Amino acid sequence: MGRSRNPRRAAAATAAVEEAVDGGLARLVPDPDRSRAWTLLIDGTPQSHVDLDDPGYLSFEYQRRLGHVIDLAAPPGKPLHAVHLGGGAFTLARFVAATRPRSTQQVVERDASLVQLVRRELPLDPNARIRVRSADARAGLGKVPDGWADLIVADVFSGARTPAHLTSTEFLDEVRRALKPSGIYAANLADGPPLAHLRGQIATAAARFAELALIADPAVLRGKRFGNAILVASDLPLPLSELTRRAASDPHTARVEHGRRLTDFTGGAQPVTDAAAVDSPAPPPSVFR
């Protein structure tokens, strides 16, 4: 990773950066424990954490869980064709570039002003094969060639909610079109009691993929609190044993549900279509206090 620094950053290394972007007020806040690490917030909601000196480091619990999926998506070090729907600070694209050199990646981020801010303040490694497109996630996915991607990661939030058009079977049809037959789809989902959105998303994925797993904090799965869950889907068997081991041993301990237990968890929820889709629920204010 290049170590060139913005002159303004060198003069005020501990100062936060604030700038209006399309999605609200963006803040880049320095991490007091890591010299070149930053947290991105939009209207006060934490979005991403990036360490420019160590892009293989993942701080947020949901990003660590997605990191486990990425680690197990192919043999160690093997380059991937990856698509990231939702850019944030490009944390996961940086992670793939660091852990799987020579990977070719596409990032689709609708907020063009945010893309400009991140590129300026947290520049990407110029040697990384990362293309960033400012577009709606579903429209950007439509530009990906058939069967191109080994991995598609969906981490799209607008005002802390996933837009409705990214929650349907029709959206997953586009995901499947862009994936290789052996490809993996992973989505960051957020929900709280009574977990209707999460159950519906599992049912929707089950209507399009043969194999599913869900990684989440047990308290979230029990409907005790609002939180994130990572849905993993493929048409080939998933690396469940290793995924379970990593989730259980992670500093942010999680459980992996799959098979009959995951089917039972849906409670008879039906797949979501474009006609019936709604945005994911808004988190309660207490989540970010």
N, C-alpha and C positions, 0 to 999 in steps of 0.2 A: 504494500500500500504506500502510495506517495506521501511524503511528509511535508510538502509545501504548505505554508499556512497563510491564511488571509491576513494582510497587514493589520487590519482592524482587530482581528482576533488576537494577534500577537501582542498588541498594545493593551488589550483588556481581556485577558484569557479567562477570567472568571465571570464575565458579564453575560447575562442572558441576552438573546437576540429576539426582538419582537417585530412581527411584520404582518400586515393584513394580507390574507390569501383568499382565494375564492370561497373556501369553506369556513372562514371565520378568522379569528386572531391566532396566528401561529406563534409559539414560543419555543425557542431552543434554549434549554437550561443545562448548564454544565454539571457534570457528575462530580461531586466533591471528592470521590474516592478513586477516580480514574482520570488521568491527566487530559486525555483528548476524547472523552466520552460525553455524549449529549443525549438528553431526553427531549423528544418532540411532543408538544401538547398543542391541541387545537381547541380553542375556547375552553381551556382548562382540562380537557380530557387527554390523558396520556395516550400517545399513538405508537411511538417507537423509541427504542434506545439504541444508540450506535456508539461503538468504540472504534475510532479511526485507526488506532494503533493495533487493535486486536479484533478485526471484524468477525472472527470465529466465536467471539464471546456474545452470548445471548442473555440478557438480564430479565426481561419480562417472562412470566411463567408460560403464557400462551406461545410466545416465540420459541421458548426452549422446547416445548412439545412439538411444534412444527419442525424445529431443528432435528429432533429425534426421527421424525418421518423422513426428512431429507437425508439424514445419515444412512437410513435403511432402504432408501429408494433404489439403490444400486450398490455394487461392491465399492469399498472405500476408495476415494480418489477418482473414481470413474466420472468423466465429464457428463453433464446432463444437458438436455434441451429443456429449459424451465420457463414457465410463464407465471408471472406474479400479477394477479388482479388486485389492485390497490398497492400504492407505492410507499406512502408514508416517507420515512427517511431511507428507504431502500435497504432496510436491515437484513432481510432474508436473502435478497439478491447479493449483497456483500458477503453474507455467510456462505452461500453456494460458491461464489467466486474464490473465496479463501480456502474452503475445504475440498472443492472439486475444480481445480484449475482447468482452464480451457473449456469450461462450460459455456454454452451460448444461451443468453437469457433475454426475455422480453418483459418489461415492466409496463403495466397499463395503469396510469394514474390520471384521473379526470381533472384534478386541480392543477392547472398549468402554473399558477403563481407559486404553489407549494413546490412543484418540481424545480422551478427557477431558484427558490430560496435554498432548497436542499443542495442543489448542484453548486451553488455559490459558497455556502457556508460549510457544507460537509461533502466535499468533492469526491466523486467516485474514482477508484483506481483507473487511470487511463488505459491500463493493459487488460482490464476486465472486459469481457465480451457482453456488455449489458446495454441493451437498447431501451430507451424510455420513450413511451408514446403517451401524449396527453390526450386521453379519450375516455369516454364512458367504458366501464369494464366489459360489458357485454358486447358493445360495438367493437372494442379493441380485440376481444377474443375472436370475433368474427373475421378478423384479418389474419389470424394464425392459420397456416396451411393445414389441410387435413392430415391427421396422424403425425404431427410434428413433435409434440411435447412428450417427454418422459414424465414430467411433473407439472401440474397446474395447482397453484396455491391461491385461494380466494381469501382475502383479508380486506374487505371493503366496508367502510362505515362512513355514513354521511350524518353528521350530527349525532354520533354514537349509535346509529342504527344502520343495519344492512338494508339497502334499497330493495323493494319488493321484487323488481325484475331480475334480481340475482338469487332468488329463492325457489324457483319453479322447475318443473320437469323440462320445460322448453329450454331454460338456461342450461340445465345439465345435458340436454341433447347437444348443445354447442360445445360443452366441455368434452363430451365423449368424442365428438367429431375431431376436435383438435388433439386429443390424446392418442398416443400409440396404443396398440392393443394391450401392451404390457404396462401402460402408464398408470400413474397414481394421481388421484385428486384429493386435496386436503383443504378444508375450509375452517376458518375461525368463526365460530358461532357464539353469540352471547344471548343469555336468557336467564330468567329467574322464575320463581314459583308463579303459576303452576306448570311451567315448562312446556306450554303448548307449542311455542315456536320451535323449540329444539326437537320435540317429538315429531312434529310435522316435517322438519328437515331430514330427519332420519328416514321417515317413510318415503319422502321424495327421492332420496338417494337410493333407497332399496328398490325403487321402481326402475332404476336405470343401471345399477351396478350389482354385480354378483356377490362381491365381498365388501363388508363394512366393518369399521371399528370406531369407537368413540373414546377419546381421552379427556378426562375431566377430573376435577377435584370431587371427592365423594360428597362433600357438602352441597355442591351444585347439583349433582345427580339426585340427591335426596330432596331437592327443592328447598334447602335451608337458606340459600343466599343466591343473589345474582352473580353470574360469573361467566367465564369463557369455557367453551368445549371445542375440541378439535375433532372434526369428522373426517375420517380417512376412507376412501373408496377406490376400488379397483375391480377389474374383471378376473384378476389372478389372485391366488392366496396372498394375504398380507403377512408380514413378518411378526406375527402376534406375540410369540414368546419373547423375542428381544425387545419389542415395543413395550410389552408389559414390564419387563425387567427395568428398562430405562425409566419408564414413568414412575415406577415404585421407588427407585433409588435416587430420583432427581431431588434437589433441594425443595422444589415445589411438588410434593408427592401427589400423584394422580392415579386414577384407576382406569383400566382399559376394559371396555365392555364390547362384546361381539357375540355373534351367533344368537342362540335362543334368548339369552338374557337381554340382548339389545333389542330383539324383536318384541319381547315382553315389555320393555321399557317404553316403547312407542304407545302402548295402551290403545291400539286400534286406530291411531291417527292415520289420516289419508294423505296421499301425495298432493302437493300444492301445484296448481297450474297457474299460468299467467293470469287467467281470468279471475282467480280467487286470491292471488298473492297480495300480501301486505308487508310493510316494513317490519323488521324485527322490533321487539319492544324496547322502549327507552330505558336505560338504567336508572335506578333511583339515585337521587342526589348524594346519598350517603356512600355510594360506591367509590367516589373519587375524593372523599374527605381524608 
